[in-house]
């Protein structure tokens, strides 16, 4: 049986990242680099890849879980040595193995499929993925013969002036016939200045005894990430790639270079995204919405024809024809039904807001079930926490709650009830009732004027 497998090298220190986090766990558009590489490898081969881990292996293995098989490179002795650690997965198999690096998040599955197809269809021992960057400095140059076959790869430090003038460089991504790779791994030597086993030596061996091809692709795909500047560059490229897909799908972006969408989001046609908005996680936004600058939608569902201004929505569900913001905060487990208006400085947590209800401004709703067509006025607080436990508040349909009201949970306000401004509600307000809980107002005539005469209050200007 012919196998198609992938070996992902992710064992290095990544010292230039200047981070305590393993390099391949740094994210590009919300997804760790290793996730993007593993997904591309599995998509191309149809099998779980073998990930070679070393430094920070516990974190990488825990993160990937059963999405990959693992080989451990306890000592980092070069790329050839890394592939040697994966030999148990290669032994006894026939077919092809793609070898790639875990810090190449822009590499696409289709490119790996092309690499494999070239190796198989042209009956090659290996194929090298190559590119022509604007500046090839620092890369190994690809030396081909007159037929286009690769003869060898010359590292820049070993290249003469003629070889340094070559723009085609090695990307460190390969497809090998498994039998050919195993034969070469057994012949690798670390007799060099670095004392390391180089995978490029396998290319030289195979070129001397067989045929090695080269697949030239755009340089962006072959970009590795070695420091935070390159991480930012990869982020920008991936963002443009992602945003282009949404633009083709009918989404409107005022400034695509400053619109931030992570993989996996679904956005409907004619929805307008303003610059500076962030769509994260598996969010879904309907059609004909307006998402203004400063808005963050994370792991949430938003219906059609919604208008959201400068607000944060996390792990929540928003219905159709809803207006939110500015400066609203929907915390996890919030459900907002159709036609709701949520104004400025409103915070909602673990609550259902019924159809057509209005919360215009300066309100906190926590652990509550609020009915349809209610009006929750300015300064209303759902007091849900006694210092030890959270409690539930239930508000029926058609309820009017005046300004500066405290609803002390657990409590219930029945359908059609009114709660007067300044009231503290404890317990139950029956349906259709009026609840008034203000302190009695006292007036002392001329009190302020007398105090000013005595110098106890400031003068009025």
N, C-alpha and C positions, 0 to 999 in steps of 0.2 A: 504494500500500500504506500502510495506517495504522500508524504507529509508536506504541509506548508506551515511553518512556524516562525516566530519572531523572538529575538533576543534583545532586550532593552538594557542598556548599560546605565546604571544609576548608583554606582558605588563610590564616586569621587567625593573629595572634601568640599569642593565648591568654595574655596577660601576667598576668592575674589568677591563673592556675594556679601562678605562681612556680615554674617548672620548666624545665629544659633540654630536656625531652622535648616534642615536639609535642603539643598538647592532645588531639587525637583519638586518640593512641596510648595514653592512660591507660586502664586497664582497669576494667571493671565486671563483677564476678563472673567474673574470670579471662579476660575477652575484651576487647580494645581497643574503645573506643567506635566507631571507624570500621568495625570488622568487623560490629558489630551493625547499623549504619545501612546499610552496603553489602548485607548479607544481606537486610534488610527490603526495600530498593529492588529488588534482583534478584528476590526472591520475588514482589513485587507486579507488576513489569513484564515479567518473563521475559527481561530483557536485562541485560547488564553496565551499571552506571551510569557516568556521566562524573563523575569526582571532580576538582574544581577545587582545585589545590594552590598554595601560595605559600611561606610560611615553613615551614622544615623539610620541604620537598617531597621531598628525596632519601630521607629515612627513611620517609615515608608511601608513596612509590611503590615502594620496595624491599619494604616490608611487604605491600602489597596485590598486587604482581606483576600477573599476568594476570587477576585478579579484577575489574579496572576499566580503563576508558579514562581518560586524564588530559588536563586543560587547565591551563595554568600562568597564574596571576595574579601576575606578578612584583611589581607594586605594588598594595597593597590600597586600592582606591578605591571601596569600598562593595559592597553585595550585587548591585546592578544590574550593576556592572562585572564582578563574578565570573561572572555568567551570560553576559555578553558574551564572556568568554574561551572559553565552550563553544559559541559560535555555529557553528563549523565542523561540529559534530556535529548541529546543528539544521537547517542550511541544506539546502533541497531536500527536506525531509521534511514529511509531513502526519501529523497525529495529536496526541498529547498528551505533555507533559513535566511530570513532577513535580519540583519544586525543594525541597530540604530541606537541613538543616544536619548536618554530621558530628558534632556534639556533642549529639545527641539520642538516646541509646542506648535509651530506653524506648519509642520510637515503633514501632508494630507494622505488619507488612506488610498486615494486613487493613484497617487504617485508611487506608493509601495506596490500596488497592483501592477503598475506599468513596469516596475523594476523586476518583479517576479516573472511577468509575461515575457519580457525580453530575455531573461536568463533561460527560461524554459524553451521558448519557441526557437531561439537561435542556438540552442544546445551549448550554452556557455558554462564555464566553470564558476564564473562570478561576474557580477555587474556592479560597478561603482556609480553611485549617484553623485553627479557633479553639478557645478554651477559656475557662473562668471560674475562675481561681485564687482562693484565699481572699483574697489580697492582690494586686490588679492593678497596684500601684504600679510604675512604670518601664516598663510595657508600652504598646504602641500600642493605642488603643481602636478597636473595630470599630463603624463607623456604618452602620446599615441603614435602608432605607426601609420603608414600611408593608407591602410585599409580602415582606419578608425579604431582598431583594437587598442586597448591600453597596454602599454609595455611596463610601466612602473609609475609610482608616485614618489616625487622628490620633495622632501621637506625643504622649506625655504633656506634654512641654515646650511643645507647641503647643495643648494642649487647654484649653478653658474648664472652669468648675466643673461644668456640666451633663455635658460629655463625660467628665470625670474620674470621674463617678459611675457610668459604664457599666462593668460587670464583664467583659463579653466582650472578649477581647484577641486580638491577632494572634500566632500561633505561629511565624511565619516559614516555614511550610510551605505550598506552593501546587501546584495543578495548572493548567497553562495549555494552551489550544489552541496548538499550535506556531506556526501562522501568525500568531495574535494576539500571541504573545510576541515573535516576530521583529520585527513591525511596531512594537511599543512600544519595544523595545531601541534601535531606530534613532532614536527621538525623545527618549530620556533626556538630561537635562542635569545637569551638576555645578555649576550656578549656585546654590549654597547655602552656608550658613555652614561646612559641613564640606568642601566641595569634592569631594563624593562622588556617585556614581550610586546612587540608591535603587531597589530592586526594587518597593517599595510605590508608587512613582510609576506603575509599569505598571498596578497595580490601579486607581488613580485614572483613568488614561486609558481603560482598558477599561470601567470603570463609567460613564464619560461617554458612551461610544459604543455600548456593548453591555450584556451582563449578567454580573455577578459574583456567585457564590454563596458561602455560608459553611457549612462543616461543623463543628458544635460537638461536641467530644469531651472526655473527662475530662482534667483539667489535668496529671495525672501523665505522660501520654504526651508532652505538649508541653514537658516540662521540659528545658531546656538545661543544660549543665554549663559553668560559667565559672570556678569555683574549686574548691579541694579540699573545701570544705564541701558544695558541691552534688554533687561526685563521690561523697562518702560517702552523701549522701541518695539518689542514684540507685542506689548499690550496695544500700542497704537495701531499696528498692522492688523492684529486680530479684531480690534474694534471696527476698523474700516471694513474688514471682511464680513463681520456679522451685520453691521449696519447696511451694507450694500444689499444683503439678502432681504432685509425688511423693506428697504426702499423699492426693490423690484416687486415685492409682494403688496405694495400699495400703501405703505405707511409714509407719512409726511414728516420730515425732519427739517427744522429750521436751520440747524447747523450740525451735520452728521459727525464732524470731528469732535464735537463737544456734547454728544449724546451717548450715554453709557448703558449698554444693554448686554446682559450676560446670556450665555447659551441657554436654550430651552424655553425662553419666553415666547408667548404667542400674542401677536398684536394685530388687531383687525384693520381693515381698509379704512383709509381717510382719517385715521387717528393722527393727531398732530402732536409731535414731541418737540418741546422747546429745548434749547441748549441748557445743559446743566441738570437734566433729569436723569435719574438712575433707575433702571428696571432690572431687578436682581432675582436670581433663583428661577423657579418654575412658575413665574407670574404669567397671568393671562389677562389681556386687556381687550375689550371689545372694539367695535367699529365706531367711528365718528366721535371719538373722545378728544378732549384737549388736556394734555398733561403739561403743565407749565414748569418753568425753571425752578429748581430747588426741590422738586418732588422726588421722593424715594418710594418705590413700590417694590416690596421684598416678599416673595413667596405668596403673593396674594392674587385674587381674582377680582377684576373690575368689569362691570357690564358695559353696555352700549351707551353712547351719548352722555358720558360723564365728564365733568369739568373739575379738575383737581389742581389746586394752586398751592405751591410751596408747602407741601405737607408730607408726612411720613405714614405709610401704610404697611404694616408688617403682619404676615400670616393671617390675613383677614379676607372677608368676602364682601364685595360691594355690588349692589344691584345696578339696574339701569336708571338713567336720568338722575343721577346723584351729583350734587355739587359739594365739594369739600375744600375748605381752606379759605384764606391762607393760614398757615401755622397750626394746622390740626395734626393730631397724633392718634392713629388707630393702632392699638397694640394687639398682640396675638389673640385669636379666638373671637374677634369682633365680627358681627354679621350686620351689614347695613342693607336694608331692603330698598325697593324701588322708590324713586322720587324723594328721597331724604335730602335735607339741606343741613350740612354741618359747617359752621362758620369758623371764625378765627379763634385760636387759642382754646380749642375743644379737645379734650383727651378722652378716649374711650378704650376700655379694656374688658375683654371677655364679656361682651354684652351684645344683645340683639336690639337693633333700632328698627321699629316697625315702619311700614310703608307711609310715605308722606310726612313723617315727623320732622320737626325743625329744632335744631340746637344751634341757635345763631352765633353764640360766642361765650367765652369764658366759663366753660362748664366741664366738670369731671363726671364721667359715668363709668362706674366699675362694678362688675359682677351684677348685671341687671338685665331684665327683660322689659323693654319699653315698647308699648303698643303702637298702633297706627295713628297717624294724624294728631299727634301730640305737639304741644309747644313747650319746650324746656327753656326757660328764659335765662338771662345773664346771671352768672354767679351761682348757679345751682351745683351742689355737691352731693354725689351719691357716696355717703360715708359707709364704706364697706368693710372696714378693718378695725377691730377692737384692740389690736396689739398682739393678738394670738391667732385669731381666725378671721377668714373672709366670710361675709354673709351676703345673701341675695336680696335685691330689691325688685319688686314687680310693679310695673306701671301699666294700667289698662289702656284701652283705646280712647282717643279723643280727650285726653287729660291736658289741662292747662296748669303749668307750674310756674309761678311768678319768680321774680328776681330774688337772689340771695336766699334760696331755700336749701335747707339741709335735710336729706332723706337718710335717716339713720337705720341701716339695715340690722336685722331683717325687718322689712316693712312692705306694705302693699298699698297702692293707690288704685281705687276701683275705676271702672270705665266712666268717662265723662265728669270726673271730679275736678274741682279747682283747689289749688293750694296757693294761698295768698303770699305775697312777697314777704320775705323775712321770717317765714315759718320754719320751725324744726319739726319734722314729722317722725314720730316714733310709733310703731305699731301699724294700725290699719286706718285708712281713710275710705269710707264706704263709697260705692258707685254713686255718682251724682251729687256728692256732698261738697261742702266748702270746709277746708281746714285753715284755721287762722291760729297762729301760735306766737304772736308778737308780745313783747313786754308792754305794759301800760305806759303811755307817754305822759310825762309831766312837763308843765311849762311854768317857769318862774318869771313873772313880768319884771323887766328892767334890770335883770341880774347882770347882764353883760355890760350895760352902761355904767352901773355902780362899780363894777370891778375895774373898768378903765379909769374911772375917776380916781381910784385908789392906786393906779399904776400896776395893777395885778394882771392886766391884759394889754396887748398891744393896741395902738390906735388904728382906726380904720381909715385908709387913705383913698 
